[in-house]
Each structure stands twice: as C-alpha cells, then as structure tokens.
Amino acid sequence: MLLHLRHWLLLCLPALLLACGEKNDEPQPASGDTFPEHTDYRIYVVDNTGWDALALYSWGTVNDLTGKWPGKTSDGTLTVSGQRYAWFSVPVEDAYGCAQQLIFNNNNGGKQLADTPLTFGDDADYFFSITGSGATALSIKTGYKVDHDTGPIDATATVVATLSPVGNVFYNIYQVNPKLYGGSGAFQAIKGRLDAIASLGTEVLYLMPVYPQGKVKSVGSPYCISDFKGVNSSYGNLDDLRSLVNAAHEKGMKVMFDWVANHTAWDCAWVSEHPDWYKKDASGNIVCPTADGTWSDVAQLDYSNRELWAAMTEAMVYWLSELDIDGYRCDYAHGPTGSRSGDFDLFWQSVIGELKAIKPDFLMLAESDFSKLFDDGFDINYSRSTRSKLIEAYGSGKPQGFVTSFASASAACKEGQSKLVFVTNHDEASTASPVQDFRTKEGALGAFLLMRCLPASNLFYGSQEIAYPRAIDFCKNVSIAWDSNADYFNTFRNMLADIDAMRKDASGVFRTSTVRVAGPAVIISFDDGASLAVNTADSQVNVTMPADAVTALPGSFTLEPYAFLIVR
C-alpha cells in the first residue's frame, strides 16, 4: 500500500507513546495551561457568537477542504489558561501550502461570517476570535510546527482514462488583458508583442473588453460597459484596434473579442433611453444582477424584451462587419435571466445563427460550464471543475479526480464542440497566480502542460509565460515587464511546441491518448508513444510503467517534486 505521510514535529511527546503506536488525538482534558500536541492542523476559535451549531467551511486552493457546505462541526472544546476554545482539525496532507478562505457559520440557522483568509504553512495551530459580525485572527503561538517533508514515493502507473478527440475541434487561446500594458496605449503595446504571443502556439488572440467602461458606481471593471460599439480611449482609438486585429490576422491568429450581454454600466445610454430593457424590483427600480449586491456596478438586462435582442445583435454584428473579428467569448453566458426563464438561451440561438450566417466559422465561447450552451450554438464552453481538481491534486498529491473530472465534462461535447481548460484566467488570477496555486514556477508550467495535452481547447492567460508571482486585480492597470523572465518564457515556449507536436499526427489530426496515474504523478501517452509525465506532489516519486504500456518513457523513472518529463 502506498502511504503518503505528513506529520507534526512533536516537541514533547514521550518516546514510549511513539513506540507503542498510540495516537495523541484522543479526547483532550477539559482544562490546562498548555495546548495539546497533535498530528493535524488545528484551528482554535474563541466563540462569542452565541450560535448553537458552529461549523467551518473552507474553499480556495482546495475547495470543500473541510467538507461540503456548511463544512464540519467542531471536533471538540478545551480550556487553556481559563479561556475556552472550540477546535477544528484539518489533515496536513490536504492543506499544507493551501491558500484558503474560511467561512465560520451556524449550521442551525444559516448565519455565516465573511470569508477569512488563511494560508496553511509551517505553524501547526491557528487562532481566531469570532462574534456574530466577523472573525479576527489572534496572535497566539504554540510553537508547534509542521514537518511536511515526505519521503520518496514508489508507485506503479495504472490506466485511468482513454481520451479520444474524434469529431472535436480544439484551439490554443491566448487571453490578453489590456490593463496589463500600462495606463495608456495598450493596443499598440499588444501589437508589439504579437510575435512572442504567436510563438506560444497561439491560434486565437482573445482580447478582454475593449469598450468604454462605465463611471457611475464603477469599481474599474472592464466588464462594466457603457457603449458596446465604442472603444476605450485609454487603450487607443478605433484605428489602433483595427491595426491590432489586422496584424494578428497577418500572423495567422484569429481574433476573439469579449462580450458582456448580461448587463451594462449604469451610465450606458440604454438605462435612460430604454429602461424597459432592464430587470426591475417590485418598486420599479432597475436592479444589479446579484441578490446580495456584489455586482452593484452593473445593471441587469431583461431578455424577455425582443427590442433588446435587436439592439444587442446589431452591436455584435457591428464588430464582425467593422473589424472582421473571428469570435466572441461571452461573459456569464448562462446569466440569471436565462437560467430562470430561458429567454437568454433563445437570444443566443438567434444571435449565433445570425453571426454564423455571415461567417460560418465564427467562434462562440461561453463562459459557462453548462452543456445547454452547446444546444444554444456555442462551440466551446468552460470546464472549471478540471482546473479545481488539478489544484486539489497539487494540494493532496492525488490527481485521479483531475482526470475523471475532465473525462466526465468532455463527454457532453459533440462533433465540432470542445471544453475549455486552463490553469488560470483573469478571474482566477485575481486571487492567486499559477505559481502560488501550483506551488512553484515549475509546478505552474507542468500544470499547464497537462491541460495542453488534453483533447480540449485551452486558455493561456497573458502573464503565465513569465511566471508572474502575485495575484492580478483585473480592474486595475498594471505595467508588466514582459521581458523580465526570458529563460522561463523560452522554456515555456519550447515545452508548448513539444506538446503541440505530440498532440497531432503528420496530417494535423489529434491523437488518442491514454492517461495513467502513479501515486501523485500523471502520465499522458499518445498513440505513437510520445508522453508527458507530471509530478503533482512536493515529494519525489519513483514511477514504474507497466510492461504493456505503449509509451516512449522508460520502464521506470524518477520525478522530483513538481517536476515534469517529456519524451517524444
């Protein structure tokens, strides 16, 4: 049996207990002067809420870390130096290095506190004081530390899935956030990087919203659009944008615009000129898309109004006619309107039909995981579960769920359709960079190589190629030094070229692949034997391949923590 062990550095545990194999997680005394030793993470809580069923939920690097909502109830209580604490245990092998959001909640009344961030590191114990209005981290230190240095893992590769790409169409998509090119002149700056972008195997250049942003109630989001046929003047003018699109076409790339059909800025002319195009509350006030007001910077459109359909369709056709763009990535494509009434679905069916009548190969990418969007005419939609399961694998060293999640999601695709996989995008990068999510620069690279190997369209978010180390707020302008990590960029470019050559045969047809798991390692072998092996753990893994495996990999090999191996 393969054991993946992590343990605490036990500071005071008598040797006799270790020799006898006794656990130190038995019920603790009700009172004392010190906190007990233990073999897990512990979150201690001074509970001043008055709730009768305190629970803890955790999401982030690993979703449902403490179980599905509402999470787990406390494992017990104890009193130390006269202060009473509730405590929650979290396995070290699941949590080490994970950046989580903790939600303390009342399982018996529905009340929950705002998210509280916590990154599980070397400290064994974490302390919080909570009231009915919030949680506060306490500075208590027990001195206990985590020993997360695991020994080498020996594992034999076993088949998890066979992935066949027959009938599917896949694209390498590069997402450009113009705000990462400084405060002005983004269109020209992006144009200047097209050779570098194309060298990453990019087939579709996807530009985040290029339109004017609203100013009323604004938080700086590019998805708050005041004019669907205008250009954000801080990025350049229409001629600059046209020049960028033409240059991308000349380099063999399609160009996809971002489209936000679900809502508008509050200072969009439609709000005053056509208030009947918007959803309203019982008092007749136009509402934002979310009941809790988190998207208060935008106004929710109402697709039961067919006049709105005509205006939105005219705006979408405008960019195809004006700049000969090749597709749209459609933000929040399932939308609250469509999810309830079906009007949004009917709109998509109508407008996609019109766009494809003008340009039959016009690409439509839905920011939605729902397979019903394929029925509406979209060519590609998201597979967020594939990403979340891969992040979980990098936290737990158990990657099988990543493989089975993708296989299940892609089963919904018919001929000409594909799922979209990614390790980050503008939303995910606003919380953490891939370097943080996947532990190291090499881990981030290996994770994306795995995604690129899958029979799916894949999204590369501009900033990955230089291992940008921090979260990026997509509502703010950032001046990235694109030449700051040339060695990493060159490695990324070369590895992607290898993967792209492996995925297709000489005639350009995508190959069938076999996916195996060996402990924390994932091995993808194509039908000609070319293979990628990636270690998702911070431990060395010694992999043994079965004798009948069709692969260019040796019969046994070793992967260092978070390392990868490509053999063609």
Secondary structure, 3 states (H helix, E strand, C coil): CCCCCCEEECCCCCHHHHHHCCCCCCCCCCEECCCCCCCCEEEEEEECCCCCCEEEEEEECCCCCCCCCCCEECCEEEEECCEEEEEEEECHHHHCCCEEEEEEEECCCCCECCCEEEECCCECEEEEEEECCEEEECCCCCCCEEECCCCCEEEECEEEEEECCCCCCCCEEEEECHHHECCCCHHHHHHCCHHHHHCCCCCEEEECCCCCECCCCCCCCCCCECCCCCCCCCCCCHHHHHHHHHHHHHCCCEEEEEECCCEEECCCHHHHHCHHHECECCCCCECCCCCCCCCCCEEEECCCCHHHHHHHHHHHHHHHHHHCCCEEEECCCCCHHHHHHCHHHHHHHHHHHHHHHHCCCCEEEECCCCCHHHHCCCCEEECHHHHHHHHHHHHHCCCHHHHHHHHHHHCCCCCCCEEEEECCCHHHHCCCCHHHHCCCHHHHHHHHHHHHHCCCEEEEECCHHHCCCCCCCCCCCCECCCCCCHHHHHHHHHHHHHHHHHHECCCCCECCEEEEEECCEEEEEECCCCEEEEECCCCCEEEECCCCCCCCCCCEEEECCCCEEEEC
